[in-house]
Amino acid sequence: MTALGATPLSAVVCPAWCSVSQSTHLRELRWEGRALHWSDARTGEGWEIRHTSATDAEGQTVDVEPQVYVTTSGGLTLAGAEALALTLLATYEEASD
């Protein structure tokens, strides 16, 4: 994103857990005015968890609250539900740092 006479951005400050490429972030800034940071997926038997946060180019939080996404492919065994619950807590803690 540039203004008249401004130097074009070449990088976005990301949280340590962000798995999004710099080129994708730069496109997001140009079109949406913010960078959306996605974590790697954490998976188990029949489920997946990821989280996101949005920032400006300097890594400052913008008006979008962090989100946690949980996807399941159906019912879970008790062991699978326990693993999901523990991973969900770990994901929450990482997203709130």
ABEGO torsion letter per residue (X at the ends): XBBBGBBBBABBBBBAABABBAAAAAAAAAAAGBBBBBBBBBBBBGBBBBBBBBBBAAGBBBABBBBBBBBBAEBBBAAAAAAAAAAAAAAAAAAAX
